[in-house]
Amino acid sequence: MITNGKTNKIGTMSKLPNMSNTIIGWFQDITFGVVTRAVVDYESVKSIQTIKTKGVVQPYQPTELDIQVAGSRSWNWLMIHCLPDLNLEENSYIYYKDIQYKVMKKYFYEEYGYYEYVICEGYENG
């Protein structure tokens, strides 16, 4: 039976197809360096842990760049879709292709089994 969209309440996702296998099928091997900081002998020590996962990295959509904080648009923004084994927090720093980025946003699509991150080229020391 075909149902009309007007009969679904706003926010219900029960009628959407499960596309998890499709998006995960697009994923490729990618490597990130996750930056961590610790205080050792009263000094901040930076270490980088290499994480290999599967995902897709793409430019952040230009229409979404217009709503960012003034002055931030000139930096390189990317969007990452990846498996949950790369678990980053907002305001943390990573390296991708030898460039440091700051994690600006994090979304977890649990139903589909992946994370989405929005990252900006790191303009501060991470």
ROSE-4610 file (N, C-alpha, C; in Angstrom, 1 decimal, always signed):
// ROSE-4610
residu = [M/M/M/I/I/I/T/T/T/N/N/N/G/G/G/K/K/K/T/T/T/N/N/N/K/K/K/I/I/I/G/G/G/T/T/T/M/M/M/S/S/S/K/K/K/L/L/L/P/P/P/N/N/N/M/M/M/S/S/S/N/N/N/T/T/T/I/I/I/I/I/I/G/G/G/W/W/W/F/F/F/Q/Q/Q/D/D/D/I/I/I/T/T/T/F/F/F/G/G/G/V/V/V/V/V/V/T/T/T/R/R/R/A/A/A/V/V/V/V/V/V/D/D/D/Y/Y/Y/E/E/E/S/S/S/V/V/V/K/K/K/S/S/S/I/I/I/Q/Q/Q/T/T/T/I/I/I/K/K/K/T/T/T/K/K/K/G/G/G/V/V/V/V/V/V/Q/Q/Q/P/P/P/Y/Y/Y/Q/Q/Q/P/P/P/T/T/T/E/E/E/L/L/L/D/D/D/I/I/I/Q/Q/Q/V/V/V/A/A/A/G/G/G/S/S/S/R/R/R/S/S/S/W/W/W/N/N/N/W/W/W/L/L/L/M/M/M/I/I/I/H/H/H/C/C/C/L/L/L/P/P/P/D/D/D/L/L/L/N/N/N/L/L/L/E/E/E/E/E/E/N/N/N/S/S/S/Y/Y/Y/I/I/I/Y/Y/Y/Y/Y/Y/K/K/K/D/D/D/I/I/I/Q/Q/Q/Y/Y/Y/K/K/K/V/V/V/M/M/M/K/K/K/K/K/K/Y/Y/Y/F/F/F/Y/Y/Y/E/E/E/E/E/E/Y/Y/Y/G/G/G/Y/Y/Y/Y/Y/Y/E/E/E/Y/Y/Y/V/V/V/I/I/I/C/C/C/E/E/E/G/G/G/Y/Y/Y/E/E/E/N/N/N/G/G/G]
num = [1/1/1/2/2/2/3/3/3/4/4/4/5/5/5/6/6/6/7/7/7/8/8/8/9/9/9/10/10/10/11/11/11/12/12/12/13/13/13/14/14/14/15/15/15/16/16/16/17/17/17/18/18/18/19/19/19/20/20/20/21/21/21/22/22/22/23/23/23/24/24/24/25/25/25/26/26/26/27/27/27/28/28/28/29/29/29/30/30/30/31/31/31/32/32/32/33/33/33/34/34/34/35/35/35/36/36/36/37/37/37/38/38/38/39/39/39/40/40/40/41/41/41/42/42/42/43/43/43/44/44/44/45/45/45/46/46/46/47/47/47/48/48/48/49/49/49/50/50/50/51/51/51/52/52/52/53/53/53/54/54/54/55/55/55/56/56/56/57/57/57/58/58/58/59/59/59/60/60/60/61/61/61/62/62/62/63/63/63/64/64/64/65/65/65/66/66/66/67/67/67/68/68/68/69/69/69/70/70/70/71/71/71/72/72/72/73/73/73/74/74/74/75/75/75/76/76/76/77/77/77/78/78/78/79/79/79/80/80/80/81/81/81/82/82/82/83/83/83/84/84/84/85/85/85/86/86/86/87/87/87/88/88/88/89/89/89/90/90/90/91/91/91/92/92/92/93/93/93/94/94/94/95/95/95/96/96/96/97/97/97/98/98/98/99/99/99/100/100/100/101/101/101/102/102/102/103/103/103/104/104/104/105/105/105/106/106/106/107/107/107/108/108/108/109/109/109/110/110/110/111/111/111/112/112/112/113/113/113/114/114/114/115/115/115/116/116/116/117/117/117/118/118/118/119/119/119/120/120/120/121/121/121/122/122/122/123/123/123/124/124/124/125/125/125/126/126/126]
x = [+0.8/+0.0/+0.9/+0.6/+1.3/+0.6/+1.5/+0.9/+1.4/+0.6/+0.9/+1.7/+2.7/+3.6/+2.8/+1.7/+1.0/+0.4/+0.3/-0.2/+0.8/+2.1/+3.2/+3.4/+3.6/+3.9/+5.3/+5.4/+6.8/+7.7/+8.9/+9.9/+10.0/+8.9/+9.0/+9.8/+10.7/+11.6/+11.2/+10.1/+9.7/+9.6/+9.3/+9.0/+10.3/+11.4/+12.6/+13.3/+13.9/+14.6/+15.9/+16.3/+17.6/+18.7/+19.5/+20.6/+21.9/+22.0/+23.3/+24.3/+23.8/+24.7/+25.2/+24.4/+24.7/+25.9/+25.7/+26.7/+28.0/+27.9/+29.1/+29.8/+29.0/+29.6/+30.5/+30.2/+31.0/+32.3/+32.4/+33.6/+34.8/+35.9/+37.3/+38.2/+39.4/+40.3/+40.8/+40.8/+41.3/+42.1/+43.1/+43.9/+43.9/+43.7/+43.8/+44.8/+45.3/+46.2/+45.4/+45.1/+44.3/+45.2/+45.1/+45.9/+45.4/+46.3/+46.0/+47.1/+46.7/+47.6/+47.6/+48.8/+48.9/+50.0/+49.8/+50.8/+51.8/+53.1/+54.2/+55.2/+55.6/+56.6/+56.3/+55.0/+54.5/+54.6/+54.7/+54.8/+53.7/+53.1/+52.1/+52.8/+52.5/+53.1/+52.0/+52.3/+51.4/+51.8/+50.8/+51.1/+50.0/+50.4/+49.5/+49.3/+48.1/+47.7/+47.1/+47.7/+47.2/+46.0/+44.9/+43.7/+43.4/+43.2/+42.8/+41.4/+40.6/+39.2/+38.7/+37.4/+36.8/+35.8/+35.8/+34.9/+35.1/+34.4/+34.5/+34.7/+35.7/+36.0/+35.6/+34.8/+34.4/+34.4/+34.4/+34.3/+33.0/+33.0/+31.8/+31.0/+29.7/+28.9/+29.0/+29.3/+29.5/+28.3/+27.1/+25.9/+26.0/+26.5/+26.6/+27.8/+28.8/+29.9/+29.4/+28.4/+27.9/+27.4/+27.0/+26.4/+27.5/+28.7/+29.7/+30.2/+30.9/+31.4/+32.2/+32.0/+32.7/+34.2/+34.9/+36.4/+36.8/+35.8/+36.1/+36.0/+35.4/+35.1/+36.3/+37.4/+38.6/+39.4/+39.1/+39.8/+39.2/+39.9/+39.5/+38.5/+37.3/+36.3/+36.1/+36.0/+35.7/+34.6/+33.9/+33.0/+33.4/+33.4/+33.8/+32.6/+32.4/+31.5/+32.3/+32.3/+33.1/+32.5/+33.1/+32.7/+32.9/+32.2/+32.3/+33.6/+34.5/+35.8/+36.7/+36.3/+36.9/+36.0/+36.2/+35.3/+36.0/+35.7/+36.3/+35.3/+35.8/+34.9/+35.0/+34.0/+34.0/+35.2/+35.8/+36.9/+38.2/+38.3/+39.5/+40.2/+41.5/+42.3/+42.7/+42.7/+43.2/+44.1/+44.8/+45.6/+45.0/+44.8/+44.3/+45.2/+45.9/+46.9/+47.8/+48.4/+49.4/+49.0/+47.7/+47.1/+46.3/+46.5/+45.8/+44.4/+43.4/+42.0/+41.4/+40.4/+39.7/+38.3/+37.9/+36.5/+35.5/+34.6/+33.7/+32.3/+31.9/+30.6/+30.7/+29.9/+29.8/+28.4/+28.1/+26.7/+26.9/+26.0/+26.1/+24.8/+24.8/+23.7/+23.6/+23.1/+23.2/+22.4/+21.3/+20.5/+21.3/+22.2/+23.0/+24.4/+24.8/+26.1/+27.3/+27.2/+28.4/+28.3/+29.4/+29.5/+29.7/+29.3/+29.5/+30.3/+31.4/+32.1/+32.2/+32.2/+32.6/+33.9/+34.9/+36.2/+36.6/+37.4/+38.0/+39.5/+40.2/+41.6/+42.0/+42.9/+43.3/+44.0/+43.4/+44.1/+44.7/+44.5/+45.2/+46.0/+46.9/+47.7/+46.8/+46.9/+46.0/+46.8]
y = [-1.2/+0.0/+1.2/+2.2/+3.5/+4.4/+5.1/+6.0/+7.4/+8.4/+9.8/+10.3/+11.2/+11.8/+12.7/+13.2/+14.1/+13.3/+12.0/+11.2/+10.9/+11.2/+11.0/+12.2/+12.0/+13.1/+13.7/+14.9/+15.5/+14.9/+14.5/+14.0/+12.5/+11.8/+10.4/+9.9/+8.9/+8.4/+7.0/+6.5/+5.1/+4.7/+5.6/+5.3/+5.5/+6.0/+6.1/+4.8/+4.5/+3.3/+3.3/+2.1/+2.0/+2.0/+3.0/+3.2/+2.9/+2.3/+2.1/+1.3/+0.2/-0.6/+0.2/+1.1/+1.9/+2.9/+3.7/+4.6/+4.0/+2.9/+2.2/+1.6/+1.2/+0.7/+1.7/+3.0/+4.0/+4.3/+3.9/+4.2/+3.6/+4.4/+4.0/+4.0/+3.4/+3.5/+4.9/+5.5/+6.8/+6.7/+7.6/+7.6/+9.0/+9.1/+10.4/+10.3/+11.4/+11.5/+12.3/+11.6/+12.3/+12.9/+14.2/+14.9/+14.8/+14.4/+14.4/+15.3/+15.9/+16.7/+16.2/+16.1/+15.8/+16.6/+16.8/+17.6/+16.7/+16.8/+16.0/+16.9/+16.7/+17.6/+19.1/+19.4/+20.8/+21.4/+20.6/+21.0/+20.3/+21.0/+20.4/+19.6/+18.3/+17.4/+17.0/+17.2/+16.8/+15.5/+14.6/+13.3/+13.1/+12.3/+12.1/+10.6/+10.1/+8.7/+8.5/+7.5/+7.2/+6.3/+6.7/+5.9/+5.6/+4.3/+3.9/+3.5/+4.0/+3.7/+3.7/+3.5/+3.6/+4.8/+5.6/+6.7/+7.5/+8.6/+9.5/+10.9/+11.6/+13.0/+13.8/+14.9/+15.7/+17.2/+18.1/+19.6/+19.9/+20.8/+21.2/+22.1/+21.9/+22.6/+24.1/+24.8/+26.3/+27.0/+26.5/+27.2/+27.2/+26.1/+26.0/+26.9/+27.2/+28.0/+29.5/+29.9/+31.3/+31.6/+30.5/+30.7/+30.6/+30.4/+30.2/+31.6/+31.6/+32.8/+33.6/+34.9/+35.8/+35.6/+35.5/+35.3/+33.8/+32.9/+31.5/+30.9/+31.6/+31.1/+30.9/+31.7/+31.6/+30.4/+29.7/+28.4/+27.3/+26.2/+25.0/+24.2/+24.0/+23.2/+21.9/+20.8/+19.5/+18.8/+17.8/+17.0/+15.5/+14.8/+13.4/+12.6/+11.5/+10.4/+9.2/+8.6/+7.5/+6.5/+5.3/+4.3/+4.9/+4.3/+4.8/+4.5/+3.8/+3.6/+4.8/+5.9/+7.2/+8.0/+8.1/+8.8/+10.0/+11.2/+12.4/+13.3/+14.3/+15.2/+16.6/+17.4/+18.7/+19.5/+20.4/+21.2/+20.4/+19.1/+18.4/+18.6/+18.2/+18.4/+17.1/+17.1/+15.9/+16.3/+15.4/+15.6/+14.8/+15.4/+14.6/+15.1/+14.2/+14.6/+15.6/+15.5/+16.4/+17.8/+18.0/+19.3/+19.2/+20.1/+20.1/+20.7/+20.0/+20.5/+20.4/+21.3/+21.3/+20.8/+19.9/+19.3/+20.4/+20.8/+21.8/+21.3/+20.2/+19.6/+18.1/+17.4/+15.9/+15.5/+14.5/+14.0/+12.4/+11.7/+10.3/+9.8/+9.1/+8.5/+7.0/+6.8/+5.4/+4.4/+4.9/+3.9/+3.4/+4.3/+3.9/+3.5/+3.6/+3.1/+3.9/+5.3/+6.1/+7.4/+8.1/+9.5/+10.4/+11.6/+12.7/+13.8/+14.3/+15.4/+16.5/+17.8/+18.9/+19.5/+19.6/+20.0/+21.3/+22.1/+23.3/+23.3/+23.8/+23.8/+24.5/+23.9/+24.4/+25.7/+26.7/+28.0/+28.3/+27.4/+27.6/+26.3/+26.4/+25.2/+24.2/+23.0/+21.9/+21.0]
z = [+0.0/+0.0/+0.0/-0.8/-0.9/+0.1/+0.9/+1.8/+1.4/+1.7/+1.4/+2.5/+2.2/+3.2/+4.2/+3.8/+4.7/+5.9/+5.8/+7.0/+8.0/+7.7/+8.7/+9.5/+10.8/+11.7/+11.4/+11.6/+11.4/+12.4/+11.9/+12.7/+12.7/+12.2/+12.2/+11.1/+11.3/+10.3/+10.0/+10.4/+10.2/+8.8/+7.9/+6.5/+5.6/+6.2/+5.4/+5.3/+4.1/+3.9/+4.7/+5.1/+5.8/+4.7/+4.7/+3.7/+4.2/+5.4/+6.1/+5.2/+4.6/+3.7/+2.5/+2.0/+0.9/+1.2/+2.3/+2.6/+3.1/+3.8/+4.3/+3.1/+2.0/+0.8/+0.1/+0.3/-0.4/+0.4/+1.6/+2.5/+1.9/+2.1/+1.7/+2.9/+2.8/+3.9/+4.0/+5.3/+5.5/+6.9/+7.0/+8.2/+8.8/+10.1/+10.8/+11.9/+12.3/+13.5/+14.5/+15.6/+16.7/+17.7/+17.9/+18.8/+20.3/+21.2/+22.6/+23.3/+24.4/+25.2/+26.6/+27.2/+28.6/+29.3/+30.6/+31.3/+31.9/+31.6/+32.1/+32.6/+33.9/+34.5/+34.3/+34.5/+34.4/+33.0/+32.0/+30.6/+29.8/+28.9/+28.0/+26.9/+26.8/+25.8/+24.8/+23.6/+22.5/+21.9/+21.8/+21.1/+20.1/+19.0/+17.9/+17.8/+17.9/+17.7/+16.3/+15.6/+14.3/+14.3/+13.7/+13.7/+12.2/+11.9/+10.5/+10.6/+9.7/+9.7/+8.2/+8.0/+6.7/+6.8/+5.7/+5.6/+4.3/+4.3/+3.1/+3.6/+3.0/+3.3/+2.1/+2.3/+1.2/+1.7/+0.7/+1.1/+1.8/+2.7/+3.4/+2.4/+2.3/+1.3/+1.4/+0.3/+0.3/+0.9/+0.7/+1.3/+2.8/+3.4/+4.8/+5.4/+4.5/+5.0/+5.3/+4.6/+4.8/+6.2/+6.9/+8.2/+9.3/+9.0/+10.0/+10.6/+11.6/+12.3/+11.3/+11.4/+10.5/+10.6/+9.5/+9.6/+9.5/+9.7/+9.6/+8.2/+7.3/+6.0/+5.2/+5.5/+4.6/+4.9/+6.0/+6.3/+5.5/+5.4/+4.7/+5.6/+5.2/+5.9/+5.2/+5.9/+5.4/+6.2/+5.6/+6.2/+6.1/+7.3/+7.3/+7.7/+6.9/+7.3/+7.5/+8.7/+9.0/+10.0/+10.1/+11.1/+12.5/+13.5/+14.9/+15.5/+14.9/+15.6/+15.6/+14.9/+15.0/+15.9/+17.1/+18.1/+18.6/+17.9/+18.2/+19.0/+19.7/+20.5/+19.8/+20.0/+19.4/+20.1/+19.4/+19.8/+20.0/+19.6/+19.6/+18.2/+18.1/+16.9/+16.3/+15.0/+14.2/+13.1/+12.5/+11.3/+10.2/+9.1/+7.9/+6.7/+6.1/+5.0/+5.4/+6.6/+7.2/+7.5/+7.5/+7.9/+9.1/+10.1/+11.3/+11.2/+11.7/+11.7/+13.1/+13.3/+14.6/+14.3/+15.2/+15.1/+15.6/+14.6/+15.0/+15.4/+14.7/+15.0/+14.9/+15.6/+15.6/+15.6/+14.7/+14.7/+14.6/+15.4/+15.4/+14.8/+13.7/+13.1/+13.4/+14.6/+15.2/+14.4/+13.8/+13.0/+11.8/+11.3/+10.1/+10.4/+11.6/+12.0/+11.6/+11.6/+11.3/+12.0/+12.0/+12.6/+11.4/+11.6/+10.7/+11.5/+11.0/+11.6/+10.6/+11.1/+10.4/+11.0/+10.2/+10.7/+9.9/+10.6/+10.0/+10.2/+9.2/+9.2/+10.5/+11.3/+12.6/+12.6/+13.1/+13.1/+14.4/+15.4/+16.7/+16.9/+17.9/+18.2/+18.9/+18.4/+19.0/+19.8]
